[in-house]
């Protein structure tokens, strides 16, 4: 993993941590993988108002937030596996884009 990818991952973790009820206690970015240590808050630890406030910052102001939205995001935002899956997917998409851009410029040749 190159420096730009590591910086992107750090920013991604910060952004996702604003929504997910996951405390990232430590993480270590290695050349080809990441180690995570975190704490996940259980679903019943969160009030509907805490979830509603996070949803308000996620959706446009005119969006009506329903009880169904609160239930769905309560489950999603208290899932460590979902947190890791989303961060990995976004990092992989960025890495693939960076590699494609480098390849098309001819600077680095072909990477798989």
C-alpha positions in Angstrom: 0.0 0.0 0.0 1.4 3.3 -1.0 1.4 6.5 1.1 -1.6 8.0 -0.8 -3.6 4.9 -0.2 -2.7 4.9 3.5 -3.7 8.6 3.8 -7.0 7.8 2.1 -7.7 4.9 4.5 -7.1 7.1 7.5 -9.5 9.7 6.1 -12.0 7.0 5.3 -11.8 5.5 8.9 -12.4 9.0 10.3 -15.5 9.6 8.0 -17.0 6.2 8.7 -16.4 6.6 12.5 -18.7 9.7 12.5 -21.6 7.4 11.5 -20.9 3.9 12.8 -21.1 3.2 16.5 -17.6 1.7 16.4 -14.6 3.1 18.2 -11.4 2.4 16.3 -8.9 2.1 19.1 -6.0 1.2 17.0 -5.2 0.2 13.5 -2.0 -0.5 11.7 -1.6 -0.2 7.9 0.8 -2.8 6.5 2.0 -3.0 3.0 -0.8 -5.4 1.9 -3.3 -5.5 4.7 -4.6 -3.6 7.8 -4.9 -4.7 11.5 -7.9 -3.3 13.4 -8.7 -3.1 17.1 -12.0 -1.7 17.9 -15.1 -1.6 20.1 -18.6 -1.9 18.8 -21.6 -0.6 20.7 -24.5 -3.0 21.0 -27.7 -2.1 19.2 -29.6 -1.7 22.5 -27.0 0.8 23.8 -28.2 3.5 21.4 -31.2 5.8 21.7 -33.4 6.5 18.7 -32.4 10.1 19.0 -28.6 9.3 18.6 -29.4 7.5 15.4 -31.7 10.2 14.2 -29.0 12.8 14.7 -26.5 10.9 12.7 -29.1 10.3 10.0 -29.8 14.0 9.8 -26.2 14.6 9.0 -26.2 11.9 6.4 -29.4 12.7 4.5 -30.6 16.0 2.9 -32.5 18.3 5.3 -35.8 17.6 3.6 -35.6 13.9 4.1 -38.2 12.4 6.4 -36.5 9.9 8.8 -38.8 7.1 9.6 -38.7 4.5 12.4 -37.9 2.0 9.7 -34.8 4.1 8.8 -33.7 4.2 12.4 -34.1 0.4 12.8 -32.2 -0.4 9.5 -29.3 2.0 10.4 -29.2 0.9 14.0 -28.3 -2.6 12.7 -26.0 -1.4 10.0 -24.1 1.1 12.1 -23.4 -1.3 15.0 -21.9 -3.9 12.8 -18.1 -4.2 12.9 -18.2 -6.5 9.8 -20.2 -3.9 7.9 -17.7 -1.2 9.0 -14.8 -3.3 7.7 -16.6 -4.3 4.6 -17.4 -0.7 3.6 -14.0 0.6 4.4 -12.3 -2.2 2.5 -14.6 -1.8 -0.5 -14.0 1.9 -0.7 -10.2 1.4 -0.3 -10.2 -1.3 -3.0 -12.1 1.0 -5.4 -9.7 3.8 -4.8 -6.6 1.6 -5.1 -8.0 0.1 -8.4 -8.6 3.6 -9.8 -5.1 4.7 -8.8 -3.5 1.7 -10.4 -5.6 2.2 -13.6 -4.6 5.8 -13.8 -0.9 5.0 -13.4 -1.2 2.2 -16.0 -2.9 4.4 -18.5 -0.2 7.0 -18.2 2.5 4.4 -19.0 4.5 5.4 -16.0 4.3 2.2 -14.0 3.4 -0.4 -16.7 1.0 -3.2 -16.0 -0.1 -4.1 -12.4 -2.4 -6.9 -11.5 
